[in-house]
Amino acid sequence: MSELSDVGADVGDAIPDIVLETPDGGTVKPSDFRGQRLVIFFYPKDDTPGCTTEAKDFTALKHEFDRAGVALLGVSKDSPARHQRFIARHGLAVPLASDAAVGGLSDALGIWTEKQNYGRSYMGMVRTTYLVGADGMIERVWRKVRVKDHAAEVLEAATAP
């Protein structure tokens, strides 16, 4: 079940159509997936334990998402070059994109925010996943995601009738 928030986009809103950079030097935006459902999972940083597990879990289930006609896209603020290394190091099959620009998609969604750790404040990504309908409208939101079993839960929701 999605956790409700008073900031950012939520169920029933259109996903902002903001351009992201791909590791191969191209671009991608949510409207590129119109006509099919899309899972966009936002994670804090490549090559950290939770983010690596999450990307590997989505990779392990990619065939199931493909078979259901549901596209996947992982997004962080990491550079396209860092994404290339992350993909190669872990054999990832899920497409990744960089949202490094100020005012990017994570900013528009309200998930690039001030965080606190050991008394230190910094800007960071709140691990969040969006299920976007074929019409570009947000169908479901998972906020402050716990990685364990998350990809399987998203698959179940994305393939439910």
N, C-alpha and C positions, 0 to 999 in steps of 0.2 A: 504494500500500500504506500502511496506517496505521502511524504511529510509535507504539510502545507507551510507556506512561507508568505510573508507580507512583502517580499521584495522579489524582483525578477519575474520571469515568465512562468506560467503555470498551465495546468490542464485547460484546454480550450483556447489558448492563445496561439497565434501563428508563430512559428519558429522564425526568428530574425534571419534574413537572407544576407549574411555577411560572408565575404570571401575569406578563405583560409588558404595557407600555403601547403602544398604537398611535398613529401620528401624528394620527389623527382624534379622539382622546380616548377611544377604546374600549380593550378589553383582548383579549389572545390568549394561549393557553397550548398546549403541545404536544398535550394530549388533544383539542383542537379539531380535530385532523387525523387522529384515529383512523379507521382504515378505508382510509387511503391512505398512501403513503410520503411522507416529509417530509425536505427538506434544510434544515438550519438552519446558516447560515454566520455566524460571529461575527467581527467586525472591530473594530479599535481606535477609529477616529474618522472621522466624516463629513467629506467635502471634503478629505481628504488624498490624495495621488496613488495609493497602492496601494489604498486603500479605495474610491476613486472608480472605478478600473479594475475592481476585483472586482465592484462593484455593477453597473456597466455591462455587464460580461461576462455576469453572470447574467441581466440584463435582455435582452440579445441572444439568449439561449437559452431565455427563459421559455416561448415558444410550444412548444418541444420538450419541456420539462418538463411543461407542461400537457397536451400530447398523450399523454404517457406516464402521466398521472395522478399526477404527483409534485409536491407543493406545495413552494414556496420561502418562506423567511423569513430576512431579514438582521437581525442583532441587534448592537447596540453599547450603550454606556453613555450615548450622546448623548440629549438630551431629545427628546420628541415634536415640539416646535416646530423644533428643529434638523433632525430627520428630514424634516419638511415642506419646509423650505428645500432640503435635499439632494436630495429627490425632484424638486422643481420645477426646480432649477438644472440637473439632469442628465437630465431626462426619464426617470427610473427607473420601471420597471414591476414590479419585485419589491417585495413588501410588506416593510416594515421595522418593527422594534419596539424599544422602549427597555427596557433592563435596568438602570436606574439605582439601584434599591433595593439597599441593603446586604443580603446574603444572597440575592441573586437567582439566576437560572439560571446565569449565568457563574460565580458563586461556587460553586454546588452542583456544577458540572462541573469545577471546579478550574482554569479558564482565566483568571480574573481574579486576577492574581498579581503579585508584586514583580518588576520588571524593572530593568535597569541600562542607562544610556546615558551615555557620556562621564563615567563615574564617579559619576553621579547615580542614586540609587535612587528609584523611584516605582511606584505601582500601575498596571497596564495590562492590556489584553486581549491574550491570545495568539491570533493569527489561527488559528481552528480551524473545521472544518466537520464536521457530523454527518449521516449518512444514517440516518434513523429508519424502521423498518418500520411497516407498517400496524397492527401490534400494540403500537407504542410502545417497542419494543426497539431499541437502537442496533445497526445492522448494519455500519457502517463509520465510521472516524474519520480525518480528515486533520488533523494537528497541525503547528503552525509552518508554515502554508501559504505557499507561493510563489505569487503571484497569476498569473503567466504560465501560460496554458492550464489553470488550475485549474477553472474553471466547466465546460469541455469534459470534463475528466477525471471530474468529479462526475456530469455528465450520462451519460457512458458507464457508470459504475458503477450509477447509479440506474435505468438502462433495461436493464441486463443481465438475462437470464432467471434 
